[in-house]
Amino acid sequence: MSKQIEVNAPMSGVFYRRPSPEAPPYVEVGSTVKKKQTLALLETMKVFQKVKAPAAGRIVEIKAENEAPLKDGDPMFVIETN
């Protein structure tokens, strides 16, 4: 039985889907992810924090826009687990 987990911002900051402007995004809708795999970066006061998957599964939705400012608790991803 599968269930969906929402991954929320652990703090306020700027959301980045890729490690650098030239690099591909960490994940796309449909990507299979492992537990603790990096999904995105969150920048707060020039410090980058990796956002990691809380569980293995598949990305079914990306809720945050690249370079968007997020508040603590804002939704970023939805992961479908097995």
Biopython code that builds the backbone (N, CA, C, O; Angstrom):
import numpy as np
from Bio.PDB.StructureBuilder import StructureBuilder

atoms = [
    (1, "MET", "N", (0.851, -1.179, 0.000)),
    (1, "MET", "CA", (0.000, 0.000, 0.000)),
    (1, "MET", "C", (0.895, 1.239, 0.000)),
    (1, "MET", "O", (1.771, 1.375, 0.854)),
    (2, "SER", "N", (0.679, 2.124, -0.939)),
    (2, "SER", "CA", (1.501, 3.329, -1.015)),
    (2, "SER", "C", (0.825, 4.472, -0.269)),
    (2, "SER", "O", (-0.396, 4.509, -0.119)),
    (3, "LYS", "N", (1.651, 5.399, 0.193)),
    (3, "LYS", "CA", (1.116, 6.600, 0.822)),
    (3, "LYS", "C", (1.956, 7.790, 0.380)),
    (3, "LYS", "O", (3.080, 7.625, -0.096)),
    (4, "GLN", "N", (1.412, 8.973, 0.538)),
    (4, "GLN", "CA", (2.116, 10.177, 0.117)),
    (4, "GLN", "C", (2.623, 10.940, 1.332)),
    (4, "GLN", "O", (1.914, 11.112, 2.323)),
    (5, "ILE", "N", (3.866, 11.392, 1.231)),
    (5, "ILE", "CA", (4.507, 12.179, 2.278)),
    (5, "ILE", "C", (4.804, 13.551, 1.693)),
    (5, "ILE", "O", (5.374, 13.655, 0.607)),
    (6, "GLU", "N", (4.419, 14.606, 2.409)),
    (6, "GLU", "CA", (4.749, 15.963, 1.970)),
    (6, "GLU", "C", (6.054, 16.375, 2.650)),
    (6, "GLU", "O", (6.214, 16.232, 3.862)),
    (7, "VAL", "N", (6.977, 16.887, 1.845)),
    (7, "VAL", "CA", (8.248, 17.380, 2.371)),
    (7, "VAL", "C", (8.120, 18.896, 2.488)),
    (7, "VAL", "O", (7.919, 19.587, 1.490)),
    (8, "ASN", "N", (8.236, 19.407, 3.709)),
    (8, "ASN", "CA", (8.070, 20.836, 3.969)),
    (8, "ASN", "C", (9.405, 21.493, 4.307)),
    (8, "ASN", "O", (10.339, 20.832, 4.761)),
    (9, "ALA", "N", (9.479, 22.790, 4.080)),
    (9, "ALA", "CA", (10.697, 23.544, 4.382)),
    (9, "ALA", "C", (10.988, 23.474, 5.881)),
    (9, "ALA", "O", (10.112, 23.772, 6.692)),
    (10, "PRO", "N", (12.224, 23.079, 6.263)),
    (10, "PRO", "CA", (12.568, 23.001, 7.682)),
    (10, "PRO", "C", (12.832, 24.372, 8.310)),
    (10, "PRO", "O", (12.904, 24.503, 9.532)),
    (11, "MET", "N", (12.975, 25.393, 7.455)),
    (11, "MET", "CA", (13.215, 26.762, 7.907)),
    (11, "MET", "C", (12.904, 27.706, 6.757)),
    (11, "MET", "O", (12.700, 27.261, 5.628)),
    (12, "SER", "N", (12.867, 28.990, 7.031)),
    (12, "SER", "CA", (12.671, 29.976, 5.969)),
    (12, "SER", "C", (13.948, 30.103, 5.155)),
    (12, "SER", "O", (15.044, 29.962, 5.696)),
    (13, "GLY", "N", (13.817, 30.371, 3.848)),
    (13, "GLY", "CA", (14.980, 30.544, 2.989)),
    (13, "GLY", "C", (14.570, 30.536, 1.527)),
    (13, "GLY", "O", (13.386, 30.480, 1.195)),
    (14, "VAL", "N", (15.572, 30.593, 0.661)),
    (14, "VAL", "CA", (15.348, 30.566, -0.782)),
    (14, "VAL", "C", (15.558, 29.132, -1.266)),
    (14, "VAL", "O", (16.567, 28.502, -0.949)),
    (15, "PHE", "N", (14.595, 28.626, -2.035)),
    (15, "PHE", "CA", (14.562, 27.246, -2.524)),
    (15, "PHE", "C", (15.302, 27.148, -3.855)),
    (15, "PHE", "O", (15.039, 27.922, -4.776)),
    (16, "TYR", "N", (16.223, 26.201, -3.953)),
    (16, "TYR", "CA", (16.955, 25.949, -5.206)),
    (16, "TYR", "C", (16.813, 24.488, -5.574)),
    (16, "TYR", "O", (17.106, 23.605, -4.767)),
    (17, "ARG", "N", (16.361, 24.230, -6.804)),
    (17, "ARG", "CA", (16.175, 22.855, -7.288)),
    (17, "ARG", "C", (17.455, 22.239, -7.816)),
    (17, "ARG", "O", (17.513, 21.026, -8.020)),
    (18, "ARG", "N", (18.489, 23.052, -8.044)),
    (18, "ARG", "CA", (19.735, 22.536, -8.633)),
    (18, "ARG", "C", (20.938, 23.050, -7.848)),
    (18, "ARG", "O", (20.851, 24.090, -7.194)),
    (19, "PRO", "N", (22.065, 22.330, -7.906)),
    (19, "PRO", "CA", (23.249, 22.741, -7.143)),
    (19, "PRO", "C", (23.933, 23.995, -7.691)),
    (19, "PRO", "O", (24.602, 24.713, -6.947)),
    (20, "SER", "N", (23.768, 24.259, -8.988)),
    (20, "SER", "CA", (24.311, 25.475, -9.606)),
    (20, "SER", "C", (23.445, 25.813, -10.815)),
    (20, "SER", "O", (22.712, 24.954, -11.304)),
    (21, "PRO", "N", (23.518, 27.062, -11.310)),
    (21, "PRO", "CA", (22.649, 27.450, -12.441)),
    (21, "PRO", "C", (22.808, 26.583, -13.687)),
    (21, "PRO", "O", (21.854, 26.424, -14.449)),
    (22, "GLU", "N", (23.996, 26.019, -13.906)),
    (22, "GLU", "CA", (24.243, 25.211, -15.115)),
    (22, "GLU", "C", (23.874, 23.745, -14.923)),
    (22, "GLU", "O", (23.718, 23.013, -15.900)),
    (23, "ALA", "N", (23.735, 23.315, -13.687)),
    (23, "ALA", "CA", (23.505, 21.898, -13.383)),
    (23, "ALA", "C", (22.030, 21.519, -13.548)),
    (23, "ALA", "O", (21.147, 22.370, -13.440)),
    (24, "PRO", "N", (21.774, 20.235, -13.812)),
    (24, "PRO", "CA", (20.375, 19.782, -13.876)),
    (24, "PRO", "C", (19.767, 19.760, -12.471)),
    (24, "PRO", "O", (20.500, 19.712, -11.484)),
    (25, "PRO", "N", (18.437, 19.796, -12.372)),
    (25, "PRO", "CA", (17.780, 19.715, -11.059)),
    (25, "PRO", "C", (18.130, 18.404, -10.347)),
    (25, "PRO", "O", (18.413, 17.389, -10.984)),
    (26, "TYR", "N", (18.104, 18.449, -9.026)),
    (26, "TYR", "CA", (18.348, 17.227, -8.247)),
    (26, "TYR", "C", (17.328, 16.159, -8.591)),
    (26, "TYR", "O", (17.686, 14.999, -8.790)),
    (27, "VAL", "N", (16.050, 16.541, -8.664)),
    (27, "VAL", "CA", (14.973, 15.587, -8.973)),
    (27, "VAL", "C", (13.922, 16.253, -9.853)),
    (27, "VAL", "O", (13.801, 17.477, -9.892)),
    (28, "GLU", "N", (13.168, 15.419, -10.555)),
    (28, "GLU", "CA", (12.032, 15.863, -11.368)),
    (28, "GLU", "C", (10.817, 15.050, -10.934)),
    (28, "GLU", "O", (10.958, 14.063, -10.211)),
    (29, "VAL", "N", (9.633, 15.455, -11.367)),
    (29, "VAL", "CA", (8.442, 14.641, -11.126)),
    (29, "VAL", "C", (8.679, 13.295, -11.815)),
    (29, "VAL", "O", (9.067, 13.245, -12.982)),
    (30, "GLY", "N", (8.444, 12.222, -11.086)),
    (30, "GLY", "CA", (8.676, 10.875, -11.614)),
    (30, "GLY", "C", (9.997, 10.271, -11.171)),
    (30, "GLY", "O", (10.206, 9.068, -11.324)),
    (31, "SER", "N", (10.902, 11.093, -10.617)),
    (31, "SER", "CA", (12.195, 10.581, -10.144)),
    (31, "SER", "C", (11.992, 9.632, -8.972)),
    (31, "SER", "O", (11.168, 9.879, -8.091)),
    (32, "THR", "N", (12.760, 8.536, -8.975)),
    (32, "THR", "CA", (12.792, 7.622, -7.840)),
    (32, "THR", "C", (13.890, 8.115, -6.905)),
    (32, "THR", "O", (15.002, 8.407, -7.346)),
    (33, "VAL", "N", (13.579, 8.206, -5.625)),
    (33, "VAL", "CA", (14.557, 8.706, -4.653)),
    (33, "VAL", "C", (14.774, 7.699, -3.525)),
    (33, "VAL", "O", (13.896, 6.904, -3.189)),
    (34, "LYS", "N", (15.972, 7.764, -2.958)),
    (34, "LYS", "CA", (16.315, 6.947, -1.795)),
    (34, "LYS", "C", (16.176, 7.801, -0.544)),
    (34, "LYS", "O", (16.244, 9.028, -0.612)),
    (35, "LYS", "N", (15.984, 7.155, 0.589)),
    (35, "LYS", "CA", (15.930, 7.879, 1.857)),
    (35, "LYS", "C", (17.244, 8.642, 2.044)),
    (35, "LYS", "O", (18.322, 8.093, 1.820)),
    (36, "LYS", "N", (17.149, 9.894, 2.449)),
    (36, "LYS", "CA", (18.272, 10.810, 2.699)),
    (36, "LYS", "C", (18.946, 11.329, 1.425)),
    (36, "LYS", "O", (19.994, 11.970, 1.500)),
    (37, "GLN", "N", (18.354, 11.057, 0.259)),
    (37, "GLN", "CA", (18.878, 11.613, -0.996)),
    (37, "GLN", "C", (18.561, 13.108, -1.034)),
    (37, "GLN", "O", (17.486, 13.528, -0.606)),
    (38, "THR", "N", (19.502, 13.915, -1.550)),
    (38, "THR", "CA", (19.287, 15.355, -1.648)),
    (38, "THR", "C", (18.227, 15.653, -2.707)),
    (38, "THR", "O", (18.310, 15.178, -3.839)),
    (39, "LEU", "N", (17.225, 16.453, -2.313)),
    (39, "LEU", "CA", (16.140, 16.837, -3.215)),
    (39, "LEU", "C", (16.303, 18.269, -3.714)),
    (39, "LEU", "O", (15.914, 18.589, -4.838)),
    (40, "ALA", "N", (16.882, 19.136, -2.870)),
    (40, "ALA", "CA", (17.003, 20.560, -3.194)),
    (40, "ALA", "C", (17.926, 21.212, -2.170)),
    (40, "ALA", "O", (18.422, 20.562, -1.249)),
    (41, "LEU", "N", (18.144, 22.513, -2.354)),
    (41, "LEU", "CA", (18.900, 23.312, -1.389)),
    (41, "LEU", "C", (18.006, 24.412, -0.857)),
    (41, "LEU", "O", (17.114, 24.891, -1.557)),
    (42, "LEU", "N", (18.242, 24.811, 0.374)),
    (42, "LEU", "CA", (17.538, 25.936, 0.983)),
    (42, "LEU", "C", (18.607, 26.879, 1.522)),
    (42, "LEU", "O", (19.418, 26.496, 2.365)),
    (43, "GLU", "N", (18.602, 28.119, 1.028)),
    (43, "GLU", "CA", (19.609, 29.097, 1.432)),
    (43, "GLU", "C", (19.030, 30.051, 2.469)),
    (43, "GLU", "O", (17.991, 30.677, 2.257)),
    (44, "THR", "N", (19.724, 30.141, 3.584)),
    (44, "THR", "CA", (19.353, 31.075, 4.642)),
    (44, "THR", "C", (20.612, 31.821, 5.062)),
    (44, "THR", "O", (21.581, 31.202, 5.503)),
    (45, "MET", "N", (20.608, 33.124, 4.930)),
    (45, "MET", "CA", (21.745, 33.969, 5.305)),
    (45, "MET", "C", (23.069, 33.457, 4.705)),
    (45, "MET", "O", (24.067, 33.320, 5.413)),
    (46, "LYS", "N", (23.061, 33.182, 3.408)),
    (46, "LYS", "CA", (24.231, 32.724, 2.643)),
    (46, "LYS", "C", (24.741, 31.335, 3.024)),
    (46, "LYS", "O", (25.833, 30.939, 2.618)),
    (47, "VAL", "N", (23.949, 30.596, 3.805)),
    (47, "VAL", "CA", (24.293, 29.218, 4.159)),
    (47, "VAL", "C", (23.314, 28.292, 3.444)),
    (47, "VAL", "O", (22.099, 28.471, 3.528)),
    (48, "PHE", "N", (23.858, 27.298, 2.739)),
    (48, "PHE", "CA", (23.028, 26.362, 1.990)),
    (48, "PHE", "C", (22.825, 25.087, 2.796)),
    (48, "PHE", "O", (23.786, 24.460, 3.242)),
    (49, "GLN", "N", (21.570, 24.715, 2.977)),
    (49, "GLN", "CA", (21.187, 23.497, 3.694)),
    (49, "GLN", "C", (20.605, 22.534, 2.671)),
    (49, "GLN", "O", (19.748, 22.919, 1.876)),
    (50, "LYS", "N", (21.063, 21.283, 2.685)),
    (50, "LYS", "CA", (20.487, 20.275, 1.798)),
    (50, "LYS", "C", (19.151, 19.811, 2.349)),
    (50, "LYS", "O", (19.016, 19.533, 3.540)),
    (51, "VAL", "N", (18.159, 19.732, 1.458)),
    (51, "VAL", "CA", (16.855, 19.165, 1.812)),
    (51, "VAL", "C", (16.898, 17.710, 1.374)),
    (51, "VAL", "O", (17.086, 17.419, 0.192)),
    (52, "LYS", "N", (16.723, 16.796, 2.319)),
    (52, "LYS", "CA", (16.856, 15.376, 2.012)),
    (52, "LYS", "C", (15.518, 14.656, 2.100)),
    (52, "LYS", "O", (14.626, 15.056, 2.848)),
    (53, "ALA", "N", (15.398, 13.590, 1.325)),
    (53, "ALA", "CA", (14.171, 12.789, 1.306)),
    (53, "ALA", "C", (13.993, 12.076, 2.649)),
    (53, "ALA", "O", (14.918, 11.416, 3.120)),
    (54, "PRO", "N", (12.814, 12.200, 3.270)),
    (54, "PRO", "CA", (12.567, 11.516, 4.542)),
    (54, "PRO", "C", (12.322, 10.015, 4.376)),
    (54, "PRO", "O", (12.380, 9.260, 5.347)),
    (55, "ALA", "N", (12.051, 9.589, 3.144)),
    (55, "ALA", "CA", (11.763, 8.179, 2.865)),
    (55, "ALA", "C", (12.044, 7.890, 1.396)),
    (55, "ALA", "O", (12.101, 8.805, 0.574)),
    (56, "ALA", "N", (12.217, 6.620, 1.075)),
    (56, "ALA", "CA", (12.383, 6.216, -0.323)),
    (56, "ALA", "C", (11.027, 6.269, -1.015)),
    (56, "ALA", "O", (9.990, 6.060, -0.386)),
    (57, "GLY", "N", (11.044, 6.548, -2.309)),
    (57, "GLY", "CA", (9.796, 6.578, -3.063)),
    (57, "GLY", "C", (9.968, 7.272, -4.399)),
    (57, "GLY", "O", (11.051, 7.278, -4.985)),
    (58, "ARG", "N", (8.867, 7.861, -4.871)),
    (58, "ARG", "CA", (8.863, 8.527, -6.175)),
    (58, "ARG", "C", (8.299, 9.934, -5.999)),
    (58, "ARG", "O", (7.305, 10.129, -5.299)),
    (59, "ILE", "N", (8.937, 10.909, -6.635)),
    (59, "ILE", "CA", (8.463, 12.296, -6.587)),
    (59, "ILE", "C", (7.205, 12.393, -7.449)),
    (59, "ILE", "O", (7.248, 12.124, -8.649)),
    (60, "VAL", "N", (6.084, 12.778, -6.832)),
    (60, "VAL", "CA", (4.835, 12.902, -7.585)),
    (60, "VAL", "C", (4.439, 14.365, -7.796)),
    (60, "VAL", "O", (3.614, 14.672, -8.656)),
    (61, "GLU", "N", (5.032, 15.262, -7.008)),
    (61, "GLU", "CA", (4.726, 16.686, -7.188)),
    (61, "GLU", "C", (5.867, 17.535, -6.628)),
    (61, "GLU", "O", (6.434, 17.230, -5.580)),
    (62, "ILE", "N", (6.186, 18.606, -7.353)),
    (62, "ILE", "CA", (7.129, 19.612, -6.870)),
    (62, "ILE", "C", (6.309, 20.869, -6.652)),
    (62, "ILE", "O", (5.822, 21.468, -7.610)),
    (63, "LYS", "N", (6.153, 21.273, -5.395)),
    (63, "LYS", "CA", (5.245, 22.363, -5.039)),
    (63, "LYS", "C", (5.902, 23.734, -5.015)),
    (63, "LYS", "O", (5.208, 24.747, -5.097)),
    (64, "ALA", "N", (7.227, 23.789, -4.904)),
    (64, "ALA", "CA", (7.922, 25.075, -4.802)),
    (64, "ALA", "C", (8.609, 25.411, -6.129)),
    (64, "ALA", "O", (9.115, 24.529, -6.824)),
    (65, "GLU", "N", (8.614, 26.691, -6.460)),
    (65, "GLU", "CA", (9.294, 27.171, -7.663)),
    (65, "GLU", "C", (10.775, 27.402, -7.365)),
    (65, "GLU", "O", (11.132, 27.810, -6.260)),
    (66, "ASN", "N", (11.634, 27.140, -8.351)),
    (66, "ASN", "CA", (13.059, 27.389, -8.188)),
    (66, "ASN", "C", (13.293, 28.860, -7.859)),
    (66, "ASN", "O", (12.696, 29.745, -8.472)),
    (67, "GLU", "N", (14.162, 29.111, -6.889)),
    (67, "GLU", "CA", (14.548, 30.453, -6.428)),
    (67, "GLU", "C", (13.419, 31.201, -5.712)),
    (67, "GLU", "O", (13.496, 32.416, -5.533)),
    (68, "ALA", "N", (12.387, 30.485, -5.307)),
    (68, "ALA", "CA", (11.277, 31.118, -4.575)),
    (68, "ALA", "C", (11.619, 31.222, -3.089)),
    (68, "ALA", "O", (12.234, 30.318, -2.523)),
    (69, "PRO", "N", (11.219, 32.330, -2.462)),
    (69, "PRO", "CA", (11.400, 32.415, -1.007)),
    (69, "PRO", "C", (10.329, 31.560, -0.319)),
    (69, "PRO", "O", (9.145, 31.641, -0.645)),
    (70, "LEU", "N", (10.768, 30.747, 0.631)),
    (70, "LEU", "CA", (9.849, 29.888, 1.374)),
    (70, "LEU", "C", (9.894, 30.243, 2.851)),
    (70, "LEU", "O", (10.894, 30.744, 3.364)),
    (71, "LYS", "N", (8.779, 29.968, 3.518)),
    (71, "LYS", "CA", (8.714, 30.128, 4.969)),
    (71, "LYS", "C", (8.801, 28.751, 5.610)),
    (71, "LYS", "O", (8.520, 27.740, 4.967)),
    (72, "ASP", "N", (9.184, 28.717, 6.858)),
    (72, "ASP", "CA", (9.240, 27.470, 7.617)),
    (72, "ASP", "C", (7.900, 26.747, 7.489)),
    (72, "ASP", "O", (6.852, 27.320, 7.786)),
    (73, "GLY", "N", (7.936, 25.496, 7.049)),
    (73, "GLY", "CA", (6.721, 24.703, 6.915)),
    (73, "GLY", "C", (6.070, 24.726, 5.546)),
    (73, "GLY", "O", (5.140, 23.957, 5.304)),
    (74, "ASP", "N", (6.535, 25.596, 4.627)),
    (74, "ASP", "CA", (5.963, 25.624, 3.276)),
    (74, "ASP", "C", (6.211, 24.291, 2.571)),
    (74, "ASP", "O", (7.285, 23.710, 2.728)),
    (75, "PRO", "N", (5.243, 23.793, 1.798)),
    (75, "PRO", "CA", (5.423, 22.526, 1.079)),
    (75, "PRO", "C", (6.407, 22.672, -0.081)),
    (75, "PRO", "O", (6.399, 23.671, -0.800)),
    (76, "MET", "N", (7.258, 21.653, -0.247)),
    (76, "MET", "CA", (8.230, 21.651, -1.341)),
    (76, "MET", "C", (8.008, 20.492, -2.302)),
    (76, "MET", "O", (7.996, 20.686, -3.517)),
    (77, "PHE", "N", (7.833, 19.292, -1.768)),
    (77, "PHE", "CA", (7.691, 18.077, -2.581)),
    (77, "PHE", "C", (6.616, 17.174, -2.006)),
    (77, "PHE", "O", (6.261, 17.269, -0.832)),
    (78, "VAL", "N", (6.101, 16.286, -2.868)),
    (78, "VAL", "CA", (5.264, 15.174, -2.414)),
    (78, "VAL", "C", (5.925, 13.908, -2.932)),
    (78, "VAL", "O", (6.202, 13.770, -4.124)),
    (79, "ILE", "N", (6.176, 12.971, -1.991)),
    (79, "ILE", "CA", (6.804, 11.689, -2.321)),
    (79, "ILE", "C", (5.786, 10.581, -2.075)),
    (79, "ILE", "O", (5.141, 10.533, -1.027)),
    (80, "GLU", "N", (5.653, 9.691, -3.057)),
    (80, "GLU", "CA", (4.805, 8.518, -2.895)),
    (80, "GLU", "C", (5.705, 7.356, -2.475)),
    (80, "GLU", "O", (6.649, 6.995, -3.177)),
    (81, "THR", "N", (5.390, 6.781, -1.313)),
    (81, "THR", "CA", (6.197, 5.668, -0.807)),
    (81, "THR", "C", (5.456, 4.364, -1.014)),
    (81, "THR", "O", (4.253, 4.349, -1.274)),
    (82, "ASN", "N", (6.195, 3.266, -0.894)),
    (82, "ASN", "CA", (5.578, 1.937, -1.089)),
    (82, "ASN", "C", (5.058, 1.428, 0.213)),
    (82, "ASN", "O", (4.503, 0.331, 0.269)),
]
sb = StructureBuilder()
sb.init_structure("model")
sb.init_model(0)
sb.init_chain("A")
sb.init_seg("    ")
for serial, (resi, resn, name, xyz) in enumerate(atoms, 1):
    if name == "N":
        sb.init_residue(resn, " ", resi, " ")
    sb.init_atom(name, np.array(xyz, "f"), 0.0, 1.0, " ", f" {name:<3s}", serial, name[0])
structure = sb.get_structure()
